[in-house]
Amino acid sequence: MVVKLERLANKELLNWKKRKDRKPLILKGVRQCGKTFLLNAFGQENYEDVAYFNFENTPALAERFEPNLDPGRILAELGILIGKRIKPGSTLIIFDEVQFCSKALTSLKYFNEQLPEYHIACAGSLLGIALSGPSSFPVGKVDFLTLRPMSFYEFILANNEQMLLEHIEQQNKPAPLPQIFADKLLTLLKNYYVTGGMPEVVAKWIENKDVAEVERIQGLILNSFELDFAKHAPTADFPKLLLVWKSIPGQLAKENSKFIYGHVKPGARAKDLEDAIQWLVSAGMIFKVLKIEKPAIPLSAYSNHSFFKIYLADVGLLRKMSGLPAAAIYEDSLLYSEFKGALTENYVLAELVNLLGDVPYFWKSGNTAEVDFVAQFKNAIIPIEVKASTSVKSRSLGVYREKYKPGIAVRTSMLNLKEDEGLLSLPLYLLWAAEKLL
């Protein structure tokens, strides 16, 4: 059984192809989120031919970029290498794992300036690392696109629930969903908490609904992440990376989930670990959510870089990494009640990043009140309180609303959709529709 996973990024790739001012594309994203598959499928569906080159599997490719960076010569030699002519406009050229050849990255400048009629798309699981370091990277000469693990919306599509999505999308006001639809979405959400959005995991789940297989693949992905630490990170940083990485579930499980350096290693301070944290952020493996002092535009101007939380890029990997059994989610086990909040926050954050393209912030007022996320939707700053179940009692959002008088606030939980005097009760399974509903 071949499972086809529809990715929303495909539309952005089509827009890139059609643009007259198109530049070579760099597709960034965490390992195994589907970059290579997406580009190859896009090329096969939208071009006459695909010329695929992998700089990790074929080290000799780098030699083609050694004599000089003349794009005409490079293309001619690459064509000879694969035994077919690379044609402008009708061949999609894919440079995969391009971070393994810095000169190939630099050459994109010359492809953009001298041969813009050729369509080049680059991908790499550690491109964020390569681009964040000192290099001769051609700033302003490339287009960027970030691919993340599949969102819950994409997961629903993968489960062949297109009609359900279309029905919900036709709603123009926040009215409660029929219970039969809410129940179906709730079941899908529990499945998503178990699988997360890594395409290989989702495909395996769609294929046979086998939790053991899901966890086997998640384990392999987590192992591949740790191998990346050993293989690609600076040798001196490897132990710190591993310690930070392993500490994340425990950090999130605390009642106050602020990142504490001393919980990674006794006596550790910011200067000891900040490089390791930035490496994980650049690799797309974690999100770093900063505290803001007050909700004003731009939010970044009011952020506190010394006070932050760390979440994983994928909720399914967090579940697997924390050792939380899938049965605890399906049965709503009381033993899972404490960690449920952390898992739900991680899910909400990933959905917001997919929706907005950027990491939101959180707000805290001393030890009296805390709002889980504060995000900018166009010109509005929206406070978002996260509740993992149908119990929504909390004073923090009330404190925020009283102090800052936002036009609208969001409380996301397992309750049905409802809007009441500036408070939008948004079900966790409808976060993907937040922009429209707001």
KEFI-214957 format. One record per residue (C-alpha): z, y, x; residue number from 1. Coordinates in steps of 0.25 Angstrom, whole numbers, plus 5000, padded with zeros to 4 digits. Layout:
BEGIN
SITE    pz    py    px  seq
SITE     Z     Y     X  NUM
...
This chain:
BEGIN
SITE    pz    py    px  seq
SITE  5000  5000  5000    1
SITE  4996  5013  5006    2
SITE  5005  5025  5001    3
SITE  4998  5038  5001    4
SITE  5008  5050  5004    5
SITE  5003  5063  4999    6
SITE  5008  5075  5008    7
SITE  5008  5089  5003    8
SITE  5004  5094  5017    9
SITE  4990  5088  5014   10
SITE  4987  5101  5006   11
SITE  4991  5109  5018   12
SITE  4982  5102  5027   13
SITE  4970  5104  5017   14
SITE  4973  5119  5017   15
SITE  4973  5119  5032   16
SITE  4960  5112  5033   17
SITE  4953  5122  5023   18
SITE  4959  5134  5030   19
SITE  4948  5143  5038   20
SITE  4959  5147  5048   21
SITE  4963  5133  5050   22
SITE  4970  5130  5064   23
SITE  4974  5117  5070   24
SITE  4985  5111  5062   25
SITE  4999  5106  5067   26
SITE  5006  5097  5058   27
SITE  5020  5096  5061   28
SITE  5031  5086  5056   29
SITE  5042  5076  5059   30
SITE  5038  5063  5064   31
SITE  5032  5053  5053   32
SITE  5031  5063  5042   33
SITE  5016  5060  5040   34
SITE  5008  5070  5049   35
SITE  4998  5060  5055   36
SITE  4996  5053  5042   37
SITE  4994  5066  5035   38
SITE  4984  5072  5045   39
SITE  4976  5059  5045   40
SITE  4975  5058  5030   41
SITE  4972  5073  5029   42
SITE  4960  5071  5039   43
SITE  4955  5059  5032   44
SITE  4955  5065  5018   45
SITE  4950  5079  5022   46
SITE  4941  5077  5034   47
SITE  4929  5069  5038   48
SITE  4936  5063  5050   49
SITE  4950  5063  5058   50
SITE  4951  5064  5073   51
SITE  4965  5059  5076   52
SITE  4972  5061  5089   53
SITE  4987  5056  5092   54
SITE  4992  5063  5105   55
SITE  5004  5053  5105   56
SITE  4997  5040  5104   57
SITE  4985  5045  5113   58
SITE  4991  5052  5125   59
SITE  4976  5053  5131   60
SITE  4973  5063  5120   61
SITE  4980  5074  5128   62
SITE  4970  5072  5139   63
SITE  4960  5078  5130   64
SITE  4967  5091  5131   65
SITE  4970  5092  5146   66
SITE  4957  5098  5152   67
SITE  4957  5110  5143   68
SITE  4960  5114  5128   69
SITE  4945  5116  5124   70
SITE  4945  5111  5110   71
SITE  4930  5107  5110   72
SITE  4932  5098  5122   73
SITE  4945  5092  5116   74
SITE  4938  5089  5103   75
SITE  4926  5082  5110   76
SITE  4935  5073  5118   77
SITE  4944  5070  5106   78
SITE  4931  5066  5099   79
SITE  4927  5057  5110   80
SITE  4941  5051  5110   81
SITE  4940  5046  5096   82
SITE  4925  5044  5096   83
SITE  4921  5054  5085   84
SITE  4917  5068  5084   85
SITE  4927  5078  5079   86
SITE  4921  5087  5069   87
SITE  4925  5101  5065   88
SITE  4930  5102  5051   89
SITE  4928  5088  5048   90
SITE  4937  5081  5057   91
SITE  4952  5083  5057   92
SITE  4958  5082  5071   93
SITE  4972  5077  5071   94
SITE  4981  5079  5084   95
SITE  4993  5070  5081   96
SITE  5006  5071  5089   97
SITE  4999  5083  5096   98
SITE  5013  5087  5102   99
SITE  5010  5076  5113  100
SITE  4999  5085  5118  101
SITE  5003  5100  5120  102
SITE  4988  5103  5124  103
SITE  4983  5098  5111  104
SITE  4993  5107  5104  105
SITE  4988  5119  5113  106
SITE  4973  5115  5110  107
SITE  4975  5119  5096  108
SITE  4974  5133  5099  109
SITE  4960  5131  5105  110
SITE  4956  5122  5093  111
SITE  4960  5134  5084  112
SITE  4953  5144  5092  113
SITE  4940  5137  5096  114
SITE  4938  5126  5086  115
SITE  4945  5130  5073  116
SITE  4934  5121  5065  117
SITE  4941  5109  5070  118
SITE  4953  5104  5061  119
SITE  4965  5099  5070  120
SITE  4978  5095  5064  121
SITE  4989  5091  5074  122
SITE  5002  5083  5071  123
SITE  5014  5078  5078  124
SITE  5028  5074  5075  125
SITE  5035  5082  5086  126
SITE  5025  5094  5085  127
SITE  5037  5103  5081  128
SITE  5043  5100  5095  129
SITE  5030  5103  5102  130
SITE  5028  5116  5095  131
SITE  5042  5121  5097  132
SITE  5042  5119  5112  133
SITE  5035  5128  5122  134
SITE  5020  5125  5122  135
SITE  5007  5131  5122  136
SITE  5005  5129  5107  137
SITE  4995  5138  5101  138
SITE  5003  5146  5091  139
SITE  4995  5152  5080  140
SITE  4983  5142  5082  141
SITE  4988  5131  5073  142
SITE  4992  5128  5059  143
SITE  5005  5121  5056  144
SITE  5009  5111  5045  145
SITE  5022  5104  5044  146
SITE  5023  5090  5038  147
SITE  5037  5085  5034  148
SITE  5041  5072  5027  149
SITE  5036  5070  5013  150
SITE  5043  5079  5003  151
SITE  5049  5073  4990  152
SITE  5037  5079  4983  153
SITE  5028  5071  4992  154
SITE  5037  5059  4990  155
SITE  5035  5060  4975  156
SITE  5020  5060  4977  157
SITE  5021  5048  4986  158
SITE  5028  5041  4974  159
SITE  5016  5044  4965  160
SITE  5023  5054  4956  161
SITE  5012  5064  4956  162
SITE  5012  5066  4941  163
SITE  5027  5068  4941  164
SITE  5025  5079  4952  165
SITE  5014  5086  4944  166
SITE  5023  5086  4931  167
SITE  5034  5093  4939  168
SITE  5025  5103  4945  169
SITE  5020  5107  4932  170
SITE  5034  5112  4928  171
SITE  5034  5128  4929  172
SITE  5049  5129  4927  173
SITE  5062  5122  4931  174
SITE  5064  5113  4919  175
SITE  5071  5100  4920  176
SITE  5062  5088  4923  177
SITE  5062  5076  4913  178
SITE  5072  5066  4917  179
SITE  5062  5055  4919  180
SITE  5055  5064  4930  181
SITE  5068  5068  4936  182
SITE  5073  5054  4937  183
SITE  5060  5050  4944  184
SITE  5061  5061  4954  185
SITE  5075  5058  4957  186
SITE  5071  5043  4960  187
SITE  5060  5048  4969  188
SITE  5070  5058  4976  189
SITE  5080  5046  4979  190
SITE  5068  5039  4985  191
SITE  5064  5051  4993  192
SITE  5079  5052  4999  193
SITE  5077  5038  5003  194
SITE  5063  5039  5009  195
SITE  5062  5053  5013  196
SITE  5048  5059  5016  197
SITE  5043  5052  5029  198
SITE  5029  5047  5024  199
SITE  5030  5033  5030  200
SITE  5044  5031  5023  201
SITE  5038  5036  5010  202
SITE  5026  5027  5010  203
SITE  5035  5015  5013  204
SITE  5043  5019  5001  205
SITE  5031  5021  4992  206
SITE  5026  5007  4996  207
SITE  5038  4998  4994  208
SITE  5050  5006  4990  209
SITE  5058  4999  5001  210
SITE  5070  5007  5006  211
SITE  5071  4997  5019  212
SITE  5057  5001  5023  213
SITE  5060  5015  5021  214
SITE  5072  5015  5030  215
SITE  5065  5007  5040  216
SITE  5054  5018  5041  217
SITE  5064  5029  5041  218
SITE  5071  5022  5052  219
SITE  5058  5022  5060  220
SITE  5056  5036  5058  221
SITE  5070  5040  5062  222
SITE  5068  5032  5075  223
SITE  5055  5039  5078  224
SITE  5062  5052  5077  225
SITE  5073  5048  5087  226
SITE  5062  5042  5096  227
SITE  5055  5056  5096  228
SITE  5069  5062  5101  229
SITE  5068  5052  5113  230
SITE  5053  5054  5116  231
SITE  5050  5069  5113  232
SITE  5063  5077  5114  233
SITE  5068  5082  5127  234
SITE  5076  5071  5134  235
SITE  5089  5080  5134  236
SITE  5088  5082  5119  237
SITE  5086  5068  5115  238
SITE  5101  5064  5113  239
SITE  5104  5077  5106  240
SITE  5092  5075  5096  241
SITE  5097  5061  5093  242
SITE  5111  5067  5090  243
SITE  5107  5078  5081  244
SITE  5097  5069  5074  245
SITE  5108  5058  5071  246
SITE  5118  5069  5067  247
SITE  5110  5074  5055  248
SITE  5114  5065  5044  249
SITE  5129  5067  5048  250
SITE  5127  5082  5049  251
SITE  5121  5083  5035  252
SITE  5131  5074  5029  253
SITE  5142  5084  5032  254
SITE  5147  5092  5020  255
SITE  5143  5104  5029  256
SITE  5130  5100  5034  257
SITE  5129  5111  5045  258
SITE  5124  5105  5058  259
SITE  5136  5103  5067  260
SITE  5132  5101  5082  261
SITE  5145  5094  5085  262
SITE  5142  5083  5075  263
SITE  5130  5080  5083  264
SITE  5138  5078  5096  265
SITE  5153  5083  5098  266
SITE  5153  5096  5105  267
SITE  5138  5099  5103  268
SITE  5134  5113  5101  269
SITE  5121  5120  5097  270
SITE  5115  5122  5111  271
SITE  5117  5107  5113  272
SITE  5109  5103  5100  273
SITE  5100  5114  5096  274
SITE  5088  5109  5104  275
SITE  5089  5095  5098  276
SITE  5090  5101  5084  277
SITE  5078  5110  5086  278
SITE  5070  5098  5091  279
SITE  5073  5090  5078  280
SITE  5069  5102  5070  281
SITE  5056  5104  5078  282
SITE  5052  5089  5076  283
SITE  5054  5091  5061  284
SITE  5065  5081  5060  285
SITE  5076  5090  5055  286
SITE  5077  5103  5047  287
SITE  5087  5113  5052  288
SITE  5093  5122  5040  289
SITE  5099  5135  5044  290
SITE  5110  5142  5037  291
SITE  5107  5156  5032  292
SITE  5117  5167  5031  293
SITE  5110  5173  5019  294
SITE  5098  5171  5010  295
SITE  5088  5182  5014  296
SITE  5073  5182  5018  297
SITE  5070  5177  5028  298
SITE  5080  5166  5028  299
SITE  5078  5163  5043  300
SITE  5084  5177  5046  301
SITE  5097  5173  5040  302
SITE  5099  5159  5046  303
SITE  5110  5154  5055  304
SITE  5104  5145  5066  305
SITE  5118  5140  5070  306
SITE  5121  5135  5056  307
SITE  5111  5124  5051  308
SITE  5109  5110  5045  309
SITE  5100  5099  5049  310
SITE  5092  5090  5040  311
SITE  5082  5079  5042  312
SITE  5067  5081  5039  313
SITE  5067  5069  5030  314
SITE  5078  5065  5019  315
SITE  5074  5050  5020  316
SITE  5077  5050  5035  317
SITE  5090  5057  5033  318
SITE  5094  5046  5023  319
SITE  5090  5035  5033  320
SITE  5096  5042  5045  321
SITE  5109  5044  5038  322
SITE  5110  5029  5034  323
SITE  5110  5032  5019  324
SITE  5106  5020  5011  325
SITE  5094  5022  5001  326
SITE  5103  5015  4991  327
SITE  5113  5026  4992  328
SITE  5103  5036  4987  329
SITE  5098  5027  4975  330
SITE  5112  5024  4971  331
SITE  5118  5038  4973  332
SITE  5129  5031  4981  333
SITE  5142  5039  4982  334
SITE  5142  5035  4996  335
SITE  5129  5044  4998  336
SITE  5135  5056  4990  337
SITE  5139  5064  5003  338
SITE  5126  5062  5010  339
SITE  5118  5064  4998  340
SITE  5119  5079  5000  341
SITE  5114  5079  5014  342
SITE  5102  5070  5010  343
SITE  5099  5079  4998  344
SITE  5099  5092  5007  345
SITE  5090  5085  5017  346
SITE  5080  5082  5006  347
SITE  5081  5096  5000  348
SITE  5079  5103  5013  349
SITE  5066  5094  5016  350
SITE  5061  5097  5003  351
SITE  5063  5112  5005  352
SITE  5056  5112  5018  353
SITE  5044  5105  5012  354
SITE  5044  5115  5001  355
SITE  5046  5128  5010  356
SITE  5041  5123  5023  357
SITE  5053  5128  5030  358
SITE  5068  5125  5031  359
SITE  5077  5132  5022  360
SITE  5091  5137  5025  361
SITE  5105  5135  5020  362
SITE  5116  5145  5016  363
SITE  5131  5144  5018  364
SITE  5142  5154  5015  365
SITE  5154  5151  5024  366
SITE  5161  5139  5019  367
SITE  5159  5142  5005  368
SITE  5145  5139  5000  369
SITE  5132  5133  5006  370
SITE  5118  5132  5000  371
SITE  5110  5120  5005  372
SITE  5097  5127  5007  373
SITE  5091  5142  5006  374
SITE  5076  5142  5005  375
SITE  5066  5153  5004  376
SITE  5056  5151  4993  377
SITE  5045  5162  4995  378
SITE  5054  5175  4993  379
SITE  5066  5168  4987  380
SITE  5078  5162  4994  381
SITE  5083  5150  4986  382
SITE  5096  5143  4988  383
SITE  5096  5128  4986  384
SITE  5108  5120  4984  385
SITE  5106  5105  4986  386
SITE  5114  5095  4977  387
SITE  5111  5080  4979  388
SITE  5115  5076  4965  389
SITE  5117  5081  4951  390
SITE  5130  5087  4955  391
SITE  5127  5102  4958  392
SITE  5141  5109  4958  393
SITE  5141  5118  4970  394
SITE  5146  5133  4972  395
SITE  5137  5136  4985  396
SITE  5125  5139  4977  397
SITE  5133  5148  4968  398
SITE  5139  5155  4979  399
SITE  5125  5158  4985  400
SITE  5119  5163  4972  401
SITE  5131  5172  4969  402
SITE  5129  5178  4983  403
SITE  5114  5179  4984  404
SITE  5109  5179  4970  405
SITE  5096  5171  4973  406
SITE  5086  5172  4962  407
SITE  5086  5156  4961  408
SITE  5094  5145  4967  409
SITE  5092  5130  4968  410
SITE  5101  5119  4966  411
SITE  5094  5106  4969  412
SITE  5100  5093  4964  413
SITE  5097  5080  4956  414
SITE  5098  5089  4943  415
SITE  5086  5092  4935  416
SITE  5078  5104  4936  417
SITE  5084  5117  4930  418
SITE  5085  5132  4932  419
SITE  5097  5140  4928  420
SITE  5100  5154  4930  421
SITE  5094  5155  4944  422
SITE  5098  5141  4948  423
SITE  5087  5130  4949  424
SITE  5092  5116  4948  425
SITE  5081  5109  4956  426
SITE  5081  5094  4957  427
SITE  5081  5088  4971  428
SITE  5068  5081  4967  429
SITE  5061  5094  4963  430
SITE  5063  5102  4976  431
SITE  5048  5101  4979  432
SITE  5046  5110  4967  433
SITE  5056  5120  4971  434
SITE  5046  5131  4974  435
SITE  5039  5130  4961  436
SITE  5052  5129  4953  437
SITE  5058  5141  4960  438
